[in-house]
Amino acid sequence: MLQQETMSHHSNGVSAMENGHKKDENNDVMKENNDVIIRDVPQALMPVVAGLISKRKSVPYWYLYDTRGSELFEEVVRTSKTYLNWQKEYSVLQSHSDDIVAKTTSPVILVELGSGASSKTRLVIEAMLKRHGTLTFVPVDVSKEHIEKVGQQLEQDYQGLTVEPFGGLYMEGIRHLSTRKESKVILFLGNSFSNVHIHEQVDMMKEVRAQLTAKDRFLLALDMNLDRESLLEAYGQQWVVFQKDNPIGRLNKDFDGDMDAAKFELVTDFIENPADGDTPSYVAGYWRSLAAQHVNFRKLGLNLDCQKGQKIFYNEGPNWSCKWTLHQIRRLAEKSGFAVEDYWTTEAEDYCVVCFAPVS
Ligand SMILES: C[S@@+](CC[C@H](N)C(=O)[O-])C[C@H]1O[C@@H](n2cnc3c(N)ncnc32)[C@H](O)[C@@H]1O
């Protein structure tokens, strides 16, 4: 289906894509009898097309991270007075990087999923170099140019460090390393796991588990803030350029579109789930059309008929960002072949770094 020159709005062939990009096999039609032209669309952008033509309109979360998007993200997390995850994670890593590194055996490869600027990872790199003398670091990120630049800077800054950037999706990066003999420590920082479709998180953990041996470790940083008021502030309008304006500009560029960012607003909400259930609470986010309008993507031959209030999600799932209890983290481990070996939190216990060890 994806090889054809056009893709029908009945896009039921768009399945089994990369983790976090899987599409519902029964995507409903947007407009009957109107195919979109995919002849000139790179394979990597097919999930974006699939999201635009499905009934539940969405763009994949990774699409937000072109080079400009990566810069915008870093700008918000480093300067915000209300979104404090960067600072919280930094403080946990500052206090506990040595404890994390004590779990590793040399030779070790440090892998980072969704590495971005790797700004907090520097603390782990420094602790690893102190313990092992040399280190191979493999940042895995869809924002290829960005991590290549970051990698060059890291190599300049640290003697004994070799950086092997992998530009691609999370699971592509994990599979790319499957034949390496060294033990692996995989970092997934920035609460990024919480952006993975809430119904695909266990599957992703299982997939990662399948690639690991007993001496490997998977370290996830997870947000435990459950305070509605502070969350709605943290996930508010300060994200508008990164979450809405920049990706809409990218859509227009990629598909020769006329989508007007000013005619959509960024909406966020906090969905609370029982603290003792398996499903984490989450912040939801989407663009909402301020008026009835037509959006044309000429390259696809696609004319979207948006009603006032039409939602377009910038995530594959309902969640923008999950918020966890310790019980939910333990259940996640149990369901996916891991045990929580250790965890470190902020003083307020509203953010944690968890060390998952594979169980057989
Ligand atoms: C929330 S940011 C976190 C960045 C950094 N790790 C931090 O803690 O500040 C998520 C990062 O993951 C990357 N990313 C998002 N979805 C991805 C995917 N499916 N595969 C690979 N990289 C992805 C983005 O480019 C971005 O750099």
The ligand as an SDF file (V2000), in Angstrom:
LIG
                    3D

 27 29  0  0  0  0  0  0  0  0999 V2000
   11.1900   15.3070   25.2830 C   0  0  0  0  0  0  0  0  0  0  0  0
   12.6390   15.4590   24.2640 S   0  0  0  0  0  0  0  0  0  0  0  0
   13.9050   14.9860   25.4310 C   0  0  0  0  0  0  0  0  0  0  0  0
   15.2850   15.4540   25.0630 C   0  0  0  0  0  0  0  0  0  0  0  0
   16.3720   15.1210   26.0950 C   0  0  0  0  0  0  0  0  0  0  0  0
   16.5320   13.6870   26.2530 N   0  0  0  0  0  0  0  0  0  0  0  0
   16.0540   15.7500   27.4430 C   0  0  0  0  0  0  0  0  0  0  0  0
   15.9160   15.0120   28.4030 O   0  0  0  0  0  0  0  0  0  0  0  0
   15.9760   16.9680   27.5310 O   0  0  0  0  0  0  0  0  0  0  0  0
   12.4440   14.0380   23.2450 C   0  0  0  0  0  0  0  0  0  0  0  0
   13.5850   13.7520   22.2930 C   0  0  0  0  0  0  0  0  0  0  0  0
   13.2920   12.5160   21.6370 O   0  0  0  0  0  0  0  0  0  0  0  0
   13.3560   12.6450   20.2130 C   0  0  0  0  0  0  0  0  0  0  0  0
   12.2860   11.7770   19.6970 N   0  0  0  0  0  0  0  0  0  0  0  0
   10.9460   11.9390   19.8590 C   0  0  0  0  0  0  0  0  0  0  0  0
   10.2840   10.8780   19.3690 N   0  0  0  0  0  0  0  0  0  0  0  0
   11.2290   10.0190   18.8740 C   0  0  0  0  0  0  0  0  0  0  0  0
   11.1760    8.7290   18.2700 C   0  0  0  0  0  0  0  0  0  0  0  0
   10.0110    8.0990   18.0670 N   0  0  0  0  0  0  0  0  0  0  0  0
   12.3410    8.1410   17.9150 N   0  0  0  0  0  0  0  0  0  0  0  0
   13.5450    8.7880   18.1130 C   0  0  0  0  0  0  0  0  0  0  0  0
   13.6520    9.9980   18.6830 N   0  0  0  0  0  0  0  0  0  0  0  0
   12.5050   10.6040   19.0690 C   0  0  0  0  0  0  0  0  0  0  0  0
   13.2090   14.1090   19.9300 C   0  0  0  0  0  0  0  0  0  0  0  0
   13.8870   14.4910   18.7490 O   0  0  0  0  0  0  0  0  0  0  0  0
   13.7990   14.7570   21.2000 C   0  0  0  0  0  0  0  0  0  0  0  0
   15.1660   15.0280   21.0590 O   0  0  0  0  0  0  0  0  0  0  0  0
  1  2  1  0
  2  3  1  0
  2 10  1  0
  3  4  1  0
  4  5  1  0
  5  6  1  0
  5  7  1  0
  7  8  2  0
  7  9  1  0
 10 11  1  0
 11 12  1  0
 11 26  1  0
 12 13  1  0
 13 14  1  0
 13 24  1  0
 14 15  1  0
 14 23  1  0
 15 16  2  0
 16 17  1  0
 17 18  1  0
 17 23  2  0
 18 19  1  0
 18 20  2  0
 20 21  1  0
 21 22  2  0
 22 23  1  0
 24 25  1  0
 24 26  1  0
 26 27  1  0
M  CHG  2   2   1   9  -1
M  END
$$$$
